[in-house]
Amino acid sequence: MFKMAKMKSILSGLLILSFIVLTACSGNQSTGAGANENQSAGAADGQPVEIEFWYGLGGKLGDEMKSLIDEFNASQDEVIVKPVVQGNYDETKQKLQAAIASGKVPAVALASDVAWAKNGYFASLDDFIAADDTFKADDFIPAFLNQGKVDGKQYFMPMYGTTQLLYYNKDMFAKAGITEEDIKTWEGLAEAAKKLTVKENGKTTVYGWEPMWGADNMIDATLSRGGRILSEDGKTVMIDSPEWIETWDAFGKWIFEDQIMAIHSGGQGWEYWYKTIDDVLQDKAAGYTGSSGDQGDLDFNKLAAAPQPGWEGHDPAPVASALQAGILAKASPEEQEAAYKWLTFFTKAENTAKWSMNTGYIAVRQSALEVPEFKAYSEQNPHSRQPLLQAQHASEPFIDPTGGKITDALKVAADKVQISNMPAEQALKEAKETAQRALDQVTGG
């Protein structure tokens, strides 16, 4: 899927994760990858079932996860979750791959992969859900729950989500006489950006808006114009349709011709991302499009959050993506049942609300809005409601059937438009040709 909402949203803590790398195969926090043979004995002798939970979170996110694990362990005497912290999400998958090959797996991991589910590496959750009277599918954010389905079966449980929002300087908007009503459409946002832009001697010194570098912002905007990536039958790439060309041309015009918007590109890691945020915090730009996960880094005395707009005549439909957990198929039945209990605990309304309040990521259940603590928090911090509200009508992430070649073609096209000032029609047609060839190899077209 795209790094929707720049997977920064989901990956924003990775800048500090390198300080917390506890490998799973060395038996560091528990009995290691060979735990399966020992843990299931607990169910037979009346002792708690011990399970490993692998996840790649550090810093504040890691602290919050550990806090919830401790709370779960103290709340009951049937299951003990033993955290095994990996360096990051990618390392989690790498370690899982080795564990699956050896047959000695953790019970549950903060990881998901459609191909792995199809290959039988993860267990279907359908039987657990059917036996769970407390499970309410309609209470989950639809875009999040559906991402965990593979061939009609629920394989993964959403733990938290992310989406990209508008963040704007309240004082700059007020002085220009601009309100949130004025930025309900992309056309309106462009008009606002013109009013907010400051030019001296023909050079822009304050930009009205800064989209984030990469394809994701422009993909969100295209989906909000009614664009599609693939045809309904999944056989035709549609990224050169009028919806795509008109949307991407608009961004190119705003950046190069009007000079009311700008992007930071390149650099190491998330350098471009934080330069964009700094421009807004330092009054060099009136606002930017960024992740819900940015909220822990922002000063909301100065800034406010608003949902992404649609285009005139179109409802907004930006992507909301979820970080999901799966239960390993090679775990014992006792371990699988214990893992499901842990996932059920984490996704309770009060716990997903707590996670959202403490991290800035999106609660996965709509009833989180009714949790008294979250209601009180959101009244004092209205920005915290925006990601959850936007996620309820969001698009689901694109699952690339070519293994990433379509998304890679879009990344190349985005650079051509945003950095090289290539006309969108040319960039997207080139991308479409590359993507279609890759798709034809998969579909036999």
ZAMARGU-4260 file (C-alpha; in steps of 0.2 Angstrom, whole numbers, plus 5000, padded with zeros to 4 digits):
<rodrens>
0) 5000/5000/5000 | 5005/5018/4999 | 5014/5026/5013 | 4997/5034/5015 | 4998/5048/5024
5) 5016/5045/5022 | 5019/5030/5032 | 5028/5043/5042 | 5011/5044/5050 | 5012/5027/5055
10) 5032/5027/5056 | 5035/5044/5064 | 5043/5036/5079 | 5056/5027/5069 | 5069/5041/5071
15) 5072/5036/5089 | 5068/5017/5087 | 5087/5013/5084 | 5090/5016/5102 | 5078/5001/5107
20) 5083/4986/5097 | 5079/4970/5106 | 5081/4955/5094 | 5069/4941/5096 | 5079/4926/5091
25) 5092/4928/5105 | 5079/4925/5119 | 5081/4942/5126 | 5065/4946/5134 | 5057/4929/5135
30) 5061/4912/5129 | 5064/4919/5112 | 5057/4912/5095 | 5056/4895/5103 | 5043/4900/5115
35) 5029/4890/5107 | 5035/4873/5114 | 5035/4879/5132 | 5021/4892/5133 | 5006/4881/5129
40) 5009/4870/5145 | 5001/4884/5155 | 4984/4880/5149 | 4985/4862/5154 | 4991/4865/5172
45) 4980/4880/5176 | 4994/4892/5175 | 4993/4908/5164 | 4997/4905/5145 | 5013/4916/5141
50) 5014/4923/5124 | 5026/4934/5115 | 5020/4950/5106 | 5033/4956/5093 | 5032/4975/5088
55) 5043/4988/5081 | 5040/5003/5092 | 5051/5014/5102 | 5052/5030/5111 | 5035/5037/5117
60) 5025/5024/5106 | 5035/5010/5114 | 5032/5017/5132 | 5013/5017/5128 | 5013/5000/5121
65) 5022/4993/5136 | 5010/5002/5148 | 4995/4994/5140 | 5003/4977/5140 | 5007/4979/5159
70) 4989/4984/5162 | 4982/4969/5152 | 4993/4957/5162 | 4987/4965/5178 | 4969/4964/5173
75) 4967/4945/5173 | 4976/4929/5177 | 4974/4919/5161 | 4987/4927/5149 | 5004/4935/5151
80) 5010/4945/5136 | 5029/4946/5135 | 5034/4960/5124 | 5048/4958/5112 | 5053/4974/5104
85) 5061/4975/5087 | 5070/4989/5079 | 5056/4994/5068 | 5042/4988/5057 | 5053/4981/5043
90) 5064/4972/5056 | 5048/4964/5064 | 5044/4956/5047 | 5062/4951/5044 | 5062/4942/5061
95) 5045/4934/5058 | 5051/4927/5041 | 5065/4918/5050 | 5054/4912/5064 | 5041/4906/5052
100) 5054/4896/5042 | 5060/4888/5058 | 5043/4884/5065 | 5046/4893/5081 | 5035/4909/5080
105) 5028/4922/5092 | 5009/4921/5095 | 5005/4938/5089 | 5014/4952/5080 | 5011/4970/5075
110) 5013/4966/5057 | 5002/4961/5042 | 5005/4955/5025 | 4991/4949/5012 | 5003/4937/5003
115) 5008/4929/5020 | 4990/4927/5025 | 4986/4919/5008 | 5001/4907/5011 | 4994/4902/5028
120) 5007/4911/5039 | 4994/4920/5049 | 4978/4912/5057 | 4961/4918/5052 | 4952/4927/5066
125) 4934/4922/5060 | 4932/4908/5072 | 4937/4919/5087 | 4926/4933/5081 | 4911/4921/5079
130) 4913/4915/5097 | 4916/4933/5104 | 4899/4941/5109 | 4908/4957/5113 | 4915/4959/5095
135) 4905/4973/5086 | 4911/4975/5068 | 4901/4990/5065 | 4909/4999/5079 | 4926/4998/5070
140) 4931/5011/5058 | 4926/5002/5041 | 4942/5007/5032 | 4953/5000/5046 | 4943/4984/5049
145) 4942/4980/5030 | 4961/4982/5028 | 4963/4966/5038 | 4952/4955/5027 | 4960/4944/5014
150) 4949/4934/5002 | 4934/4938/5013 | 4941/4932/5030 | 4948/4943/5044 | 4966/4939/5046
155) 4972/4955/5055 | 4965/4967/5069 | 4968/4985/5067 | 4977/4992/5082 | 4979/5011/5077
160) 4977/5021/5062 | 4984/5036/5052 | 4978/5049/5039 | 4984/5065/5033 | 4976/5082/5038
165) 4977/5100/5036 | 4987/5110/5049 | 4986/5129/5049 | 4993/5144/5058 | 4978/5151/5067
170) 4984/5169/5069 | 4989/5170/5050 | 4972/5164/5045 | 4963/5176/5057 | 4973/5191/5050
175) 4969/5186/5032 | 4951/5184/5037 | 4951/5165/5032 | 4941/5152/5041 | 4940/5133/5040
180) 4924/5135/5029 | 4935/5143/5016 | 4946/5128/5015 | 4933/5115/5013 | 4938/5112/4995
185) 4955/5112/4986 | 4949/5127/4976 | 4946/5136/4992 | 4962/5131/4999 | 4971/5138/4984
190) 4962/5154/4985 | 4967/5155/5004 | 4985/5151/5000 | 4985/5166/4987 | 4980/5178/5001
195) 4992/5171/5013 | 5007/5171/5002 | 5020/5185/5005 | 5031/5190/4990 | 5045/5203/4991
200) 5054/5209/4975 | 5046/5195/4966 | 5051/5181/4978 | 5040/5171/4989 | 5045/5174/5007
205) 5030/5166/5015 | 5021/5152/5007 | 5002/5150/5008 | 5003/5131/5010 | 5016/5117/5009
210) 5010/5100/5003 | 5021/5086/5009 | 5034/5079/4996 | 5029/5063/4987 | 5014/5055/4979
215) 5003/5053/4994 | 4996/5070/4996 | 4992/5071/4977 | 4984/5054/4977 | 4973/5059/4992
220) 4967/5074/4982 | 4964/5063/4966 | 4954/5051/4976 | 4944/5066/4982 | 4940/5071/4964
225) 4933/5053/4960 | 4949/5046/4953 | 4954/5028/4953 | 4970/5018/4952 | 4963/5003/4944
230) 4948/4999/4934 | 4934/4989/4943 | 4940/4973/4936 | 4958/4976/4941 | 4965/4974/4924
235) 4968/4992/4918 | 4978/5006/4926 | 4969/5022/4926 | 4981/5035/4933 | 4981/5045/4917
240) 4962/5049/4918 | 4956/5067/4918 | 4954/5066/4937 | 4972/5062/4939 | 4979/5075/4926
245) 4968/5089/4932 | 4973/5086/4950 | 4992/5084/4948 | 4992/5099/4936 | 4984/5110/4949
250) 4998/5106/4961 | 5011/5109/4948 | 5003/5126/4944 | 5002/5131/4963 | 5020/5126/4966
255) 5029/5133/4950 | 5018/5146/4941 | 5008/5154/4956 | 5022/5151/4969 | 5009/5150/4983
260) 5014/5133/4988 | 5031/5124/4990 | 5038/5107/4995 | 5054/5102/5004 | 5062/5086/4996
265) 5077/5075/4998 | 5088/5075/5013 | 5091/5060/5025 | 5076/5051/5033 | 5062/5062/5038
270) 5072/5078/5036 | 5060/5085/5022 | 5045/5081/5034 | 5052/5091/5048 | 5058/5105/5038
275) 5040/5107/5032 | 5033/5107/5050 | 5047/5119/5055 | 5042/5131/5041 | 5024/5132/5048
280) 5030/5134/5066 | 5042/5148/5061 | 5029/5157/5051 | 5037/5154/5034 | 5021/5145/5028
285) 5003/5147/5034 | 5000/5128/5034 | 5004/5111/5028 | 4997/5094/5024 | 5003/5081/5036
290) 5000/5065/5046 | 4989/5063/5061 | 5005/5056/5069 | 5012/5073/5069 | 5001/5079/5083
295) 5014/5075/5096 | 5026/5087/5088 | 5015/5102/5085 | 5010/5117/5096 | 4991/5118/5096
300) 4992/5135/5104 | 4998/5141/5087 | 4991/5128/5075 | 4974/5120/5072 | 4969/5105/5062
305) 4956/5103/5049 | 4951/5088/5038 | 4957/5087/5020 | 4946/5095/5007 | 4937/5088/4992
310) 4935/5097/4976 | 4919/5107/4971 | 4906/5094/4968 | 4916/5080/4976 | 4916/5073/4994
315) 4933/5072/5002 | 4940/5054/5001 | 4958/5054/5008 | 4966/5037/5013 | 4966/5031/5031
320) 4978/5017/5034 | 4979/5005/5049 | 4993/4997/5058 | 4987/4979/5061 | 4992/4964/5071
325) 4990/4946/5066 | 4991/4929/5075 | 5003/4917/5069 | 4996/4901/5061 | 5010/4890/5069
330) 5006/4896/5087 | 4998/4883/5097 | 4979/4884/5099 | 4981/4890/5117 | 4993/4903/5112
335) 4981/4909/5098 | 4967/4910/5110 | 4977/4920/5122 | 4983/4932/5108 | 4965/4935/5103
340) 4961/4940/5121 | 4976/4953/5121 | 4970/4960/5104 | 4953/4962/5111 | 4959/4971/5126
345) 4970/4983/5116 | 4955/4987/5104 | 4942/4991/5118 | 4935/5008/5116 | 4943/5015/5132
350) 4960/5008/5127 | 4960/5013/5109 | 4955/5030/5115 | 4969/5031/5127 | 4981/5026/5114
355) 4975/5040/5103 | 4976/5053/5117 | 4994/5048/5121 | 5001/5046/5104 | 4991/5056/5091
360) 4986/5041/5081 | 4968/5036/5077 | 4957/5026/5088 | 4951/5011/5078 | 4933/5011/5086
365) 4920/5024/5083 | 4914/5022/5101 | 4930/5030/5107 | 4922/5047/5104 | 4910/5043/5118
370) 4923/5037/5131 | 4922/5051/5144 | 4941/5054/5145 | 4942/5056/5127 | 4927/5067/5126
375) 4934/5078/5139 | 4952/5078/5131 | 4944/5082/5114 | 4935/5096/5120 | 4951/5104/5127
380) 4961/5098/5112 | 4949/5099/5097 | 4963/5094/5085 | 4963/5076/5092 | 4945/5073/5085
385) 4949/5077/5067 | 4959/5061/5062 | 4945/5049/5069 | 4931/5060/5061 | 4940/5060/5044
390) 4944/5041/5045 | 4925/5037/5045 | 4923/5042/5027 | 4941/5039/5021 | 4947/5028/5007
395) 4956/5012/5010 | 4974/5010/5005 | 4978/5003/4988 | 4985/4986/4989 | 4997/4985/4974
400) 4994/4968/4965 | 5011/4970/4957 | 5021/4970/4973 | 5024/4989/4972 | 5028/4993/4954
405) 5012/5003/4952 | 5016/5013/4968 | 5034/5015/4962 | 5028/5022/4945 | 5017/5035/4954
410) 5032/5040/4966 | 5043/5044/4950 | 5028/5053/4942 | 5026/5064/4958 | 5044/5069/4958
415) 5043/5074/4940 | 5028/5085/4943 | 5033/5092/4960 | 5052/5094/4957 | 5055/5094/4938
420) 5039/5104/4934 | 5034/5091/4921 | 5016/5093/4914 | 5006/5080/4924 | 4999/5072/4908
425) 5016/5068/4902 | 5022/5061/4919 | 5006/5051/4922 | 5006/5044/4905 | 5024/5038/4907
430) 5019/5031/4924 | 5004/5022/4917 | 5014/5013/4903 | 5026/5007/4916 | 5012/5002/4928
435) 5002/4993/4915 | 5016/4982/4909 | 5019/4977/4927 | 5000/4974/4929 | 4999/4964/4913
440) 5012/4952/4919 | 5001/4948/4935 | 4984/4947/4926 | 4990/4939/4910 | 4983/4954/4900
</rodrens>
